[in-house]
Amino acid sequence: MSKQTAVQILVESMTTSDVSFYSKEIAIALQMEREQIISNYCRGFEASAEGWNGEYGLKDMCNISEEINAQQYYNATYGGQDE
């Protein structure tokens, strides 16, 4: 079972009519939260210097992490794309 983000928990506690009324705001909040989680994963990767072999600079490592591992981490932990 996937973990839930704070926004996902909030949405679950709302009534159906509330979710319908705030659907645009909910979508924006879910996307913002997703980006924050991926960014934080990337910063952690950079801070730990995981995979450092001198081939890439720290900025490049962060970009590589964000493109590959951060997306995988988010999908595995929170169940993939939010709708």
PDB file with one MODEL, atoms N, CA, C and O in Angstrom:
MODEL        1
ATOM      1  N   MET A   1       0.842  -1.181   0.000  1.00  0.00           N
ATOM      2  CA  MET A   1       0.000   0.000   0.000  1.00  0.00           C
ATOM      3  C   MET A   1       0.888   1.247   0.000  1.00  0.00           C
ATOM      4  O   MET A   1       1.858   1.324   0.754  1.00  0.00           O
ATOM      5  N   SER A   2       0.565   2.178  -0.814  1.00  0.00           N
ATOM      6  CA  SER A   2       1.325   3.421  -0.921  1.00  0.00           C
ATOM      7  C   SER A   2       1.053   4.331   0.266  1.00  0.00           C
ATOM      8  O   SER A   2      -0.018   4.290   0.871  1.00  0.00           O
ATOM      9  N   LYS A   3       2.037   5.147   0.584  1.00  0.00           N
ATOM     10  CA  LYS A   3       1.831   6.188   1.579  1.00  0.00           C
ATOM     11  C   LYS A   3       0.964   7.267   0.968  1.00  0.00           C
ATOM     12  O   LYS A   3       0.822   7.341  -0.253  1.00  0.00           O
ATOM     13  N   GLN A   4       0.390   8.096   1.804  1.00  0.00           N
ATOM     14  CA  GLN A   4      -0.408   9.211   1.314  1.00  0.00           C
ATOM     15  C   GLN A   4       0.268  10.519   1.677  1.00  0.00           C
ATOM     16  O   GLN A   4       0.867  10.657   2.744  1.00  0.00           O
ATOM     17  N   THR A   5       0.161  11.467   0.778  1.00  0.00           N
ATOM     18  CA  THR A   5       0.681  12.794   1.061  1.00  0.00           C
ATOM     19  C   THR A   5      -0.366  13.562   1.870  1.00  0.00           C
ATOM     20  O   THR A   5      -1.509  13.124   2.002  1.00  0.00           O
ATOM     21  N   ALA A   6       0.038  14.700   2.401  1.00  0.00           N
ATOM     22  CA  ALA A   6      -0.885  15.526   3.187  1.00  0.00           C
ATOM     23  C   ALA A   6      -2.078  15.978   2.347  1.00  0.00           C
ATOM     24  O   ALA A   6      -3.210  15.989   2.829  1.00  0.00           O
ATOM     25  N   VAL A   7      -1.829  16.345   1.110  1.00  0.00           N
ATOM     26  CA  VAL A   7      -2.920  16.794   0.240  1.00  0.00           C
ATOM     27  C   VAL A   7      -3.878  15.635  -0.047  1.00  0.00           C
ATOM     28  O   VAL A   7      -5.094  15.824  -0.035  1.00  0.00           O
ATOM     29  N   GLN A   8      -3.350  14.456  -0.301  1.00  0.00           N
ATOM     30  CA  GLN A   8      -4.207  13.298  -0.552  1.00  0.00           C
ATOM     31  C   GLN A   8      -5.096  12.988   0.648  1.00  0.00           C
ATOM     32  O   GLN A   8      -6.274  12.671   0.482  1.00  0.00           O
ATOM     33  N   ILE A   9      -4.547  13.078   1.836  1.00  0.00           N
ATOM     34  CA  ILE A   9      -5.336  12.836   3.047  1.00  0.00           C
ATOM     35  C   ILE A   9      -6.426  13.888   3.194  1.00  0.00           C
ATOM     36  O   ILE A   9      -7.562  13.562   3.536  1.00  0.00           O
ATOM     37  N   LEU A  10      -6.088  15.142   2.938  1.00  0.00           N
ATOM     38  CA  LEU A  10      -7.073  16.217   3.014  1.00  0.00           C
ATOM     39  C   LEU A  10      -8.212  15.980   2.018  1.00  0.00           C
ATOM     40  O   LEU A  10      -9.382  16.125   2.370  1.00  0.00           O
ATOM     41  N   VAL A  11      -7.877  15.622   0.793  1.00  0.00           N
ATOM     42  CA  VAL A  11      -8.886  15.387  -0.233  1.00  0.00           C
ATOM     43  C   VAL A  11      -9.813  14.241   0.175  1.00  0.00           C
ATOM     44  O   VAL A  11     -11.024  14.314  -0.032  1.00  0.00           O
ATOM     45  N   GLU A  12      -9.241  13.182   0.755  1.00  0.00           N
ATOM     46  CA  GLU A  12     -10.065  12.057   1.208  1.00  0.00           C
ATOM     47  C   GLU A  12     -11.064  12.470   2.284  1.00  0.00           C
ATOM     48  O   GLU A  12     -12.154  11.905   2.375  1.00  0.00           O
ATOM     49  N   SER A  13     -10.692  13.450   3.092  1.00  0.00           N
ATOM     50  CA  SER A  13     -11.581  13.860   4.186  1.00  0.00           C
ATOM     51  C   SER A  13     -12.669  14.832   3.726  1.00  0.00           C
ATOM     52  O   SER A  13     -13.597  15.127   4.479  1.00  0.00           O
ATOM     53  N   MET A  14     -12.557  15.327   2.497  1.00  0.00           N
ATOM     54  CA  MET A  14     -13.536  16.281   1.978  1.00  0.00           C
ATOM     55  C   MET A  14     -14.767  15.544   1.442  1.00  0.00           C
ATOM     56  O   MET A  14     -14.696  14.370   1.078  1.00  0.00           O
ATOM     57  N   THR A  15     -15.877  16.248   1.402  1.00  0.00           N
ATOM     58  CA  THR A  15     -17.072  15.669   0.802  1.00  0.00           C
ATOM     59  C   THR A  15     -16.941  15.699  -0.719  1.00  0.00           C
ATOM     60  O   THR A  15     -16.128  16.448  -1.259  1.00  0.00           O
ATOM     61  N   THR A  16     -17.724  14.903  -1.394  1.00  0.00           N
ATOM     62  CA  THR A  16     -17.687  14.839  -2.855  1.00  0.00           C
ATOM     63  C   THR A  16     -17.950  16.201  -3.482  1.00  0.00           C
ATOM     64  O   THR A  16     -17.307  16.572  -4.464  1.00  0.00           O
ATOM     65  N   SER A  17     -18.888  16.940  -2.919  1.00  0.00           N
ATOM     66  CA  SER A  17     -19.193  18.253  -3.486  1.00  0.00           C
ATOM     67  C   SER A  17     -18.028  19.224  -3.294  1.00  0.00           C
ATOM     68  O   SER A  17     -17.764  20.054  -4.164  1.00  0.00           O
ATOM     69  N   ASP A  18     -17.330  19.128  -2.162  1.00  0.00           N
ATOM     70  CA  ASP A  18     -16.155  19.970  -1.938  1.00  0.00           C
ATOM     71  C   ASP A  18     -15.054  19.654  -2.948  1.00  0.00           C
ATOM     72  O   ASP A  18     -14.425  20.556  -3.501  1.00  0.00           O
ATOM     73  N   VAL A  19     -14.830  18.359  -3.178  1.00  0.00           N
ATOM     74  CA  VAL A  19     -13.795  17.939  -4.126  1.00  0.00           C
ATOM     75  C   VAL A  19     -14.130  18.467  -5.520  1.00  0.00           C
ATOM     76  O   VAL A  19     -13.254  18.959  -6.232  1.00  0.00           O
ATOM     77  N   SER A  20     -15.390  18.363  -5.900  1.00  0.00           N
ATOM     78  CA  SER A  20     -15.804  18.860  -7.214  1.00  0.00           C
ATOM     79  C   SER A  20     -15.602  20.368  -7.316  1.00  0.00           C
ATOM     80  O   SER A  20     -15.118  20.865  -8.333  1.00  0.00           O
ATOM     81  N   PHE A  21     -15.966  21.085  -6.278  1.00  0.00           N
ATOM     82  CA  PHE A  21     -15.880  22.544  -6.280  1.00  0.00           C
ATOM     83  C   PHE A  21     -14.427  23.020  -6.346  1.00  0.00           C
ATOM     84  O   PHE A  21     -14.116  24.002  -7.019  1.00  0.00           O
ATOM     85  N   TYR A  22     -13.557  22.323  -5.649  1.00  0.00           N
ATOM     86  CA  TYR A  22     -12.149  22.730  -5.561  1.00  0.00           C
ATOM     87  C   TYR A  22     -11.222  21.888  -6.440  1.00  0.00           C
ATOM     88  O   TYR A  22     -10.023  21.824  -6.170  1.00  0.00           O
ATOM     89  N   SER A  23     -11.737  21.254  -7.464  1.00  0.00           N
ATOM     90  CA  SER A  23     -10.931  20.315  -8.253  1.00  0.00           C
ATOM     91  C   SER A  23      -9.688  20.969  -8.864  1.00  0.00           C
ATOM     92  O   SER A  23      -8.618  20.360  -8.883  1.00  0.00           O
ATOM     93  N   LYS A  24      -9.818  22.196  -9.360  1.00  0.00           N
ATOM     94  CA  LYS A  24      -8.664  22.879  -9.948  1.00  0.00           C
ATOM     95  C   LYS A  24      -7.596  23.152  -8.884  1.00  0.00           C
ATOM     96  O   LYS A  24      -6.410  22.915  -9.111  1.00  0.00           O
ATOM     97  N   GLU A  25      -8.024  23.647  -7.734  1.00  0.00           N
ATOM     98  CA  GLU A  25      -7.086  23.949  -6.650  1.00  0.00           C
ATOM     99  C   GLU A  25      -6.421  22.673  -6.131  1.00  0.00           C
ATOM    100  O   GLU A  25      -5.232  22.670  -5.809  1.00  0.00           O
ATOM    101  N   ILE A  26      -7.193  21.599  -6.055  1.00  0.00           N
ATOM    102  CA  ILE A  26      -6.652  20.317  -5.595  1.00  0.00           C
ATOM    103  C   ILE A  26      -5.585  19.825  -6.564  1.00  0.00           C
ATOM    104  O   ILE A  26      -4.522  19.369  -6.144  1.00  0.00           O
ATOM    105  N   ALA A  27      -5.865  19.916  -7.843  1.00  0.00           N
ATOM    106  CA  ALA A  27      -4.891  19.483  -8.854  1.00  0.00           C
ATOM    107  C   ALA A  27      -3.601  20.287  -8.747  1.00  0.00           C
ATOM    108  O   ALA A  27      -2.509  19.728  -8.846  1.00  0.00           O
ATOM    109  N   ILE A  28      -3.722  21.585  -8.547  1.00  0.00           N
ATOM    110  CA  ILE A  28      -2.538  22.444  -8.402  1.00  0.00           C
ATOM    111  C   ILE A  28      -1.762  22.063  -7.143  1.00  0.00           C
ATOM    112  O   ILE A  28      -0.536  21.960  -7.179  1.00  0.00           O
ATOM    113  N   ALA A  29      -2.464  21.855  -6.039  1.00  0.00           N
ATOM    114  CA  ALA A  29      -1.806  21.490  -4.777  1.00  0.00           C
ATOM    115  C   ALA A  29      -1.100  20.135  -4.883  1.00  0.00           C
ATOM    116  O   ALA A  29       0.007  19.970  -4.371  1.00  0.00           O
ATOM    117  N   LEU A  30      -1.733  19.173  -5.542  1.00  0.00           N
ATOM    118  CA  LEU A  30      -1.113  17.856  -5.713  1.00  0.00           C
ATOM    119  C   LEU A  30       0.150  17.959  -6.565  1.00  0.00           C
ATOM    120  O   LEU A  30       1.156  17.320  -6.259  1.00  0.00           O
ATOM    121  N   GLN A  31       0.105  18.750  -7.620  1.00  0.00           N
ATOM    122  CA  GLN A  31       1.283  18.918  -8.475  1.00  0.00           C
ATOM    123  C   GLN A  31       2.404  19.633  -7.721  1.00  0.00           C
ATOM    124  O   GLN A  31       3.566  19.244  -7.832  1.00  0.00           O
ATOM    125  N   MET A  32       2.070  20.668  -6.960  1.00  0.00           N
ATOM    126  CA  MET A  32       3.077  21.382  -6.175  1.00  0.00           C
ATOM    127  C   MET A  32       3.726  20.451  -5.156  1.00  0.00           C
ATOM    128  O   MET A  32       4.946  20.450  -4.990  1.00  0.00           O
ATOM    129  N   GLU A  33       2.902  19.663  -4.479  1.00  0.00           N
ATOM    130  CA  GLU A  33       3.421  18.747  -3.470  1.00  0.00           C
ATOM    131  C   GLU A  33       4.332  17.704  -4.114  1.00  0.00           C
ATOM    132  O   GLU A  33       5.385  17.370  -3.572  1.00  0.00           O
ATOM    133  N   ARG A  34       3.923  17.198  -5.261  1.00  0.00           N
ATOM    134  CA  ARG A  34       4.721  16.212  -5.990  1.00  0.00           C
ATOM    135  C   ARG A  34       6.078  16.808  -6.361  1.00  0.00           C
ATOM    136  O   ARG A  34       7.107  16.161  -6.167  1.00  0.00           O
ATOM    137  N   GLU A  35       6.093  18.017  -6.885  1.00  0.00           N
ATOM    138  CA  GLU A  35       7.347  18.671  -7.249  1.00  0.00           C
ATOM    139  C   GLU A  35       8.249  18.892  -6.035  1.00  0.00           C
ATOM    140  O   GLU A  35       9.468  18.753  -6.132  1.00  0.00           O
ATOM    141  N   GLN A  36       7.651  19.235  -4.892  1.00  0.00           N
ATOM    142  CA  GLN A  36       8.429  19.441  -3.672  1.00  0.00           C
ATOM    143  C   GLN A  36       9.067  18.133  -3.206  1.00  0.00           C
ATOM    144  O   GLN A  36      10.227  18.119  -2.793  1.00  0.00           O
ATOM    145  N   ILE A  37       8.321  17.046  -3.272  1.00  0.00           N
ATOM    146  CA  ILE A  37       8.848  15.750  -2.848  1.00  0.00           C
ATOM    147  C   ILE A  37      10.015  15.344  -3.746  1.00  0.00           C
ATOM    148  O   ILE A  37      11.047  14.888  -3.253  1.00  0.00           O
ATOM    149  N   ILE A  38       9.858  15.506  -5.052  1.00  0.00           N
ATOM    150  CA  ILE A  38      10.922  15.151  -5.985  1.00  0.00           C
ATOM    151  C   ILE A  38      12.137  16.047  -5.770  1.00  0.00           C
ATOM    152  O   ILE A  38      13.269  15.564  -5.791  1.00  0.00           O
ATOM    153  N   SER A  39      11.920  17.341  -5.563  1.00  0.00           N
ATOM    154  CA  SER A  39      13.022  18.268  -5.318  1.00  0.00           C
ATOM    155  C   SER A  39      13.770  17.915  -4.035  1.00  0.00           C
ATOM    156  O   SER A  39      15.001  17.947  -4.006  1.00  0.00           O
ATOM    157  N   ASN A  40      13.041  17.580  -2.985  1.00  0.00           N
ATOM    158  CA  ASN A  40      13.679  17.212  -1.717  1.00  0.00           C
ATOM    159  C   ASN A  40      14.479  15.925  -1.856  1.00  0.00           C
ATOM    160  O   ASN A  40      15.562  15.803  -1.284  1.00  0.00           O
ATOM    161  N   TYR A  41      13.958  14.974  -2.604  1.00  0.00           N
ATOM    162  CA  TYR A  41      14.700  13.741  -2.859  1.00  0.00           C
ATOM    163  C   TYR A  41      16.007  14.079  -3.570  1.00  0.00           C
ATOM    164  O   TYR A  41      17.065  13.551  -3.231  1.00  0.00           O
ATOM    165  N   CYS A  42      15.921  14.953  -4.547  1.00  0.00           N
ATOM    166  CA  CYS A  42      17.095  15.346  -5.314  1.00  0.00           C
ATOM    167  C   CYS A  42      18.128  16.025  -4.419  1.00  0.00           C
ATOM    168  O   CYS A  42      19.323  15.748  -4.529  1.00  0.00           O
ATOM    169  N   ARG A  43      17.681  16.902  -3.545  1.00  0.00           N
ATOM    170  CA  ARG A  43      18.607  17.581  -2.628  1.00  0.00           C
ATOM    171  C   ARG A  43      19.272  16.590  -1.679  1.00  0.00           C
ATOM    172  O   ARG A  43      20.455  16.719  -1.366  1.00  0.00           O
ATOM    173  N   GLY A  44      18.514  15.609  -1.227  1.00  0.00           N
ATOM    174  CA  GLY A  44      19.089  14.573  -0.366  1.00  0.00           C
ATOM    175  C   GLY A  44      20.136  13.761  -1.096  1.00  0.00           C
ATOM    176  O   GLY A  44      21.180  13.427  -0.535  1.00  0.00           O
ATOM    177  N   PHE A  45      19.855  13.444  -2.345  1.00  0.00           N
ATOM    178  CA  PHE A  45      20.812  12.729  -3.174  1.00  0.00           C
ATOM    179  C   PHE A  45      22.094  13.534  -3.323  1.00  0.00           C
ATOM    180  O   PHE A  45      23.197  13.002  -3.196  1.00  0.00           O
ATOM    181  N   GLU A  46      21.934  14.816  -3.591  1.00  0.00           N
ATOM    182  CA  GLU A  46      23.090  15.691  -3.756  1.00  0.00           C
ATOM    183  C   GLU A  46      23.886  15.798  -2.456  1.00  0.00           C
ATOM    184  O   GLU A  46      25.116  15.740  -2.473  1.00  0.00           O
ATOM    185  N   ALA A  47      23.196  15.954  -1.342  1.00  0.00           N
ATOM    186  CA  ALA A  47      23.870  16.122  -0.049  1.00  0.00           C
ATOM    187  C   ALA A  47      24.628  14.858   0.362  1.00  0.00           C
ATOM    188  O   ALA A  47      25.678  14.935   1.000  1.00  0.00           O
ATOM    189  N   SER A  48      24.092  13.703  -0.008  1.00  0.00           N
ATOM    190  CA  SER A  48      24.751  12.457   0.383  1.00  0.00           C
ATOM    191  C   SER A  48      25.902  12.103  -0.542  1.00  0.00           C
ATOM    192  O   SER A  48      26.728  11.254  -0.210  1.00  0.00           O
ATOM    193  N   ALA A  49      25.962  12.754  -1.708  1.00  0.00           N
ATOM    194  CA  ALA A  49      26.972  12.469  -2.737  1.00  0.00           C
ATOM    195  C   ALA A  49      26.892  11.018  -3.182  1.00  0.00           C
ATOM    196  O   ALA A  49      27.899  10.439  -3.592  1.00  0.00           O
ATOM    197  N   GLU A  50      25.708  10.426  -3.105  1.00  0.00           N
ATOM    198  CA  GLU A  50      25.496   9.049  -3.533  1.00  0.00           C
ATOM    199  C   GLU A  50      25.854   8.931  -5.013  1.00  0.00           C
ATOM    200  O   GLU A  50      25.454   9.759  -5.830  1.00  0.00           O
ATOM    201  N   GLY A  51      26.594   7.915  -5.332  1.00  0.00           N
ATOM    202  CA  GLY A  51      26.962   7.689  -6.716  1.00  0.00           C
ATOM    203  C   GLY A  51      28.097   8.554  -7.206  1.00  0.00           C
ATOM    204  O   GLY A  51      28.451   8.496  -8.383  1.00  0.00           O
ATOM    205  N   TRP A  52      28.677   9.356  -6.333  1.00  0.00           N
ATOM    206  CA  TRP A  52      29.741  10.259  -6.756  1.00  0.00           C
ATOM    207  C   TRP A  52      30.960   9.462  -7.192  1.00  0.00           C
ATOM    208  O   TRP A  52      31.501   8.671  -6.419  1.00  0.00           O
ATOM    209  N   ASN A  53      31.384   9.669  -8.411  1.00  0.00           N
ATOM    210  CA  ASN A  53      32.607   9.035  -8.908  1.00  0.00           C
ATOM    211  C   ASN A  53      33.497  10.041  -9.617  1.00  0.00           C
ATOM    212  O   ASN A  53      34.475   9.666 -10.264  1.00  0.00           O
ATOM    213  N   GLY A  54      33.159  11.320  -9.496  1.00  0.00           N
ATOM    214  CA  GLY A  54      33.953  12.363 -10.107  1.00  0.00           C
ATOM    215  C   GLY A  54      33.596  12.660 -11.548  1.00  0.00           C
ATOM    216  O   GLY A  54      34.093  13.626 -12.129  1.00  0.00           O
ATOM    217  N   GLU A  55      32.734  11.832 -12.131  1.00  0.00           N
ATOM    218  CA  GLU A  55      32.385  12.013 -13.531  1.00  0.00           C
ATOM    219  C   GLU A  55      31.462  13.207 -13.739  1.00  0.00           C
ATOM    220  O   GLU A  55      31.539  13.886 -14.763  1.00  0.00           O
ATOM    221  N   TYR A  56      30.597  13.460 -12.775  1.00  0.00           N
ATOM    222  CA  TYR A  56      29.619  14.535 -12.898  1.00  0.00           C
ATOM    223  C   TYR A  56      29.837  15.560 -11.799  1.00  0.00           C
ATOM    224  O   TYR A  56      30.304  15.227 -10.710  1.00  0.00           O
ATOM    225  N   GLY A  57      29.498  16.801 -12.088  1.00  0.00           N
ATOM    226  CA  GLY A  57      29.474  17.821 -11.052  1.00  0.00           C
ATOM    227  C   GLY A  57      28.228  17.644 -10.205  1.00  0.00           C
ATOM    228  O   GLY A  57      27.328  16.895 -10.585  1.00  0.00           O
ATOM    229  N   LEU A  58      28.158  18.311  -9.078  1.00  0.00           N
ATOM    230  CA  LEU A  58      27.003  18.151  -8.191  1.00  0.00           C
ATOM    231  C   LEU A  58      25.699  18.564  -8.864  1.00  0.00           C
ATOM    232  O   LEU A  58      24.672  17.912  -8.676  1.00  0.00           O
ATOM    233  N   LYS A  59      25.732  19.643  -9.649  1.00  0.00           N
ATOM    234  CA  LYS A  59      24.518  20.067 -10.334  1.00  0.00           C
ATOM    235  C   LYS A  59      24.041  18.993 -11.311  1.00  0.00           C
ATOM    236  O   LYS A  59      22.845  18.716 -11.400  1.00  0.00           O
ATOM    237  N   ASP A  60      24.976  18.393 -12.041  1.00  0.00           N
ATOM    238  CA  ASP A  60      24.627  17.321 -12.973  1.00  0.00           C
ATOM    239  C   ASP A  60      24.072  16.117 -12.237  1.00  0.00           C
ATOM    240  O   ASP A  60      23.114  15.494 -12.694  1.00  0.00           O
ATOM    241  N   MET A  61      24.670  15.785 -11.092  1.00  0.00           N
ATOM    242  CA  MET A  61      24.170  14.647 -10.310  1.00  0.00           C
ATOM    243  C   MET A  61      22.730  14.894  -9.895  1.00  0.00           C
ATOM    244  O   MET A  61      21.903  13.984  -9.960  1.00  0.00           O
ATOM    245  N   CYS A  62      22.418  16.108  -9.471  1.00  0.00           N
ATOM    246  CA  CYS A  62      21.071  16.440  -9.054  1.00  0.00           C
ATOM    247  C   CYS A  62      20.114  16.268 -10.225  1.00  0.00           C
ATOM    248  O   CYS A  62      19.032  15.706 -10.057  1.00  0.00           O
ATOM    249  N   ASN A  63      20.491  16.736 -11.397  1.00  0.00           N
ATOM    250  CA  ASN A  63      19.645  16.594 -12.573  1.00  0.00           C
ATOM    251  C   ASN A  63      19.432  15.137 -12.933  1.00  0.00           C
ATOM    252  O   ASN A  63      18.317  14.742 -13.276  1.00  0.00           O
ATOM    253  N   ILE A  64      20.471  14.340 -12.862  1.00  0.00           N
ATOM    254  CA  ILE A  64      20.361  12.917 -13.163  1.00  0.00           C
ATOM    255  C   ILE A  64      19.428  12.252 -12.166  1.00  0.00           C
ATOM    256  O   ILE A  64      18.562  11.462 -12.542  1.00  0.00           O
ATOM    257  N   SER A  65      19.610  12.575 -10.890  1.00  0.00           N
ATOM    258  CA  SER A  65      18.758  12.002  -9.855  1.00  0.00           C
ATOM    259  C   SER A  65      17.311  12.371 -10.083  1.00  0.00           C
ATOM    260  O   SER A  65      16.426  11.520  -9.992  1.00  0.00           O
ATOM    261  N   GLU A  66      17.065  13.641 -10.381  1.00  0.00           N
ATOM    262  CA  GLU A  66      15.691  14.097 -10.562  1.00  0.00           C
ATOM    263  C   GLU A  66      15.044  13.400 -11.740  1.00  0.00           C
ATOM    264  O   GLU A  66      13.865  13.053 -11.679  1.00  0.00           O
ATOM    265  N   GLU A  67      15.788  13.189 -12.806  1.00  0.00           N
ATOM    266  CA  GLU A  67      15.234  12.570 -14.002  1.00  0.00           C
ATOM    267  C   GLU A  67      14.936  11.093 -13.799  1.00  0.00           C
ATOM    268  O   GLU A  67      13.970  10.583 -14.367  1.00  0.00           O
ATOM    269  N   ILE A  68      15.728  10.402 -13.017  1.00  0.00           N
ATOM    270  CA  ILE A  68      15.593   8.952 -12.913  1.00  0.00           C
ATOM    271  C   ILE A  68      15.074   8.532 -11.542  1.00  0.00           C
ATOM    272  O   ILE A  68      13.922   8.116 -11.414  1.00  0.00           O
ATOM    273  N   ASN A  69      15.909   8.638 -10.529  1.00  0.00           N
ATOM    274  CA  ASN A  69      15.591   8.077  -9.223  1.00  0.00           C
ATOM    275  C   ASN A  69      14.475   8.797  -8.487  1.00  0.00           C
ATOM    276  O   ASN A  69      13.658   8.151  -7.832  1.00  0.00           O
ATOM    277  N   ALA A  70      14.422  10.110  -8.577  1.00  0.00           N
ATOM    278  CA  ALA A  70      13.398  10.850  -7.842  1.00  0.00           C
ATOM    279  C   ALA A  70      12.004  10.493  -8.340  1.00  0.00           C
ATOM    280  O   ALA A  70      11.079  10.344  -7.543  1.00  0.00           O
ATOM    281  N   GLN A  71      11.852  10.359  -9.621  1.00  0.00           N
ATOM    282  CA  GLN A  71      10.567   9.979 -10.195  1.00  0.00           C
ATOM    283  C   GLN A  71      10.187   8.569  -9.750  1.00  0.00           C
ATOM    284  O   GLN A  71       9.034   8.317  -9.400  1.00  0.00           O
ATOM    285  N   GLN A  72      11.143   7.659  -9.762  1.00  0.00           N
ATOM    286  CA  GLN A  72      10.896   6.291  -9.309  1.00  0.00           C
ATOM    287  C   GLN A  72      10.531   6.275  -7.828  1.00  0.00           C
ATOM    288  O   GLN A  72       9.614   5.565  -7.415  1.00  0.00           O
ATOM    289  N   TYR A  73      11.259   7.065  -7.028  1.00  0.00           N
ATOM    290  CA  TYR A  73      10.963   7.148  -5.601  1.00  0.00           C
ATOM    291  C   TYR A  73       9.539   7.624  -5.364  1.00  0.00           C
ATOM    292  O   TYR A  73       8.804   7.032  -4.573  1.00  0.00           O
ATOM    293  N   TYR A  74       9.149   8.694  -6.050  1.00  0.00           N
ATOM    294  CA  TYR A  74       7.799   9.236  -5.864  1.00  0.00           C
ATOM    295  C   TYR A  74       6.748   8.206  -6.253  1.00  0.00           C
ATOM    296  O   TYR A  74       5.793   7.973  -5.512  1.00  0.00           O
ATOM    297  N   ASN A  75       6.926   7.596  -7.406  1.00  0.00           N
ATOM    298  CA  ASN A  75       5.949   6.618  -7.883  1.00  0.00           C
ATOM    299  C   ASN A  75       5.844   5.429  -6.942  1.00  0.00           C
ATOM    300  O   ASN A  75       4.742   4.950  -6.676  1.00  0.00           O
ATOM    301  N   ALA A  76       6.963   4.948  -6.438  1.00  0.00           N
ATOM    302  CA  ALA A  76       6.940   3.804  -5.531  1.00  0.00           C
ATOM    303  C   ALA A  76       6.343   4.156  -4.175  1.00  0.00           C
ATOM    304  O   ALA A  76       5.640   3.343  -3.576  1.00  0.00           O
ATOM    305  N   THR A  77       6.616   5.353  -3.695  1.00  0.00           N
ATOM    306  CA  THR A  77       6.171   5.741  -2.358  1.00  0.00           C
ATOM    307  C   THR A  77       4.733   6.241  -2.337  1.00  0.00           C
ATOM    308  O   THR A  77       3.979   5.915  -1.421  1.00  0.00           O
ATOM    309  N   TYR A  78       4.348   7.025  -3.329  1.00  0.00           N
ATOM    310  CA  TYR A  78       3.039   7.679  -3.307  1.00  0.00           C
ATOM    311  C   TYR A  78       2.098   7.232  -4.426  1.00  0.00           C
ATOM    312  O   TYR A  78       1.043   7.836  -4.625  1.00  0.00           O
ATOM    313  N   GLY A  79       2.469   6.188  -5.152  1.00  0.00           N
ATOM    314  CA  GLY A  79       1.548   5.599  -6.098  1.00  0.00           C
ATOM    315  C   GLY A  79       1.503   6.237  -7.470  1.00  0.00           C
ATOM    316  O   GLY A  79       0.514   6.075  -8.185  1.00  0.00           O
ATOM    317  N   GLY A  80       2.533   6.950  -7.857  1.00  0.00           N
ATOM    318  CA  GLY A  80       2.581   7.451  -9.219  1.00  0.00           C
ATOM    319  C   GLY A  80       1.914   8.777  -9.426  1.00  0.00           C
ATOM    320  O   GLY A  80       1.808   9.585  -8.503  1.00  0.00           O
ATOM    321  N   GLN A  81       1.462   9.003 -10.641  1.00  0.00           N
ATOM    322  CA  GLN A  81       0.904  10.285 -11.040  1.00  0.00           C
ATOM    323  C   GLN A  81      -0.380  10.590 -10.287  1.00  0.00           C
ATOM    324  O   GLN A  81      -1.246   9.729 -10.133  1.00  0.00           O
ATOM    325  N   ASP A  82      -0.488  11.818  -9.825  1.00  0.00           N
ATOM    326  CA  ASP A  82      -1.731  12.298  -9.227  1.00  0.00           C
ATOM    327  C   ASP A  82      -2.617  12.817 -10.346  1.00  0.00           C
ATOM    328  O   ASP A  82      -2.125  13.396 -11.314  1.00  0.00           O
ATOM    329  N   GLU A  83      -3.893  12.616 -10.221  1.00  0.00           N
ATOM    330  CA  GLU A  83      -4.809  13.075 -11.269  1.00  0.00           C
ATOM    331  C   GLU A  83      -5.537  14.312 -10.832  1.00  0.00           C
ATOM    332  O   GLU A  83      -6.353  14.846 -11.583  1.00  0.00           O
TER     333      GLU A  83
ENDMDL
END
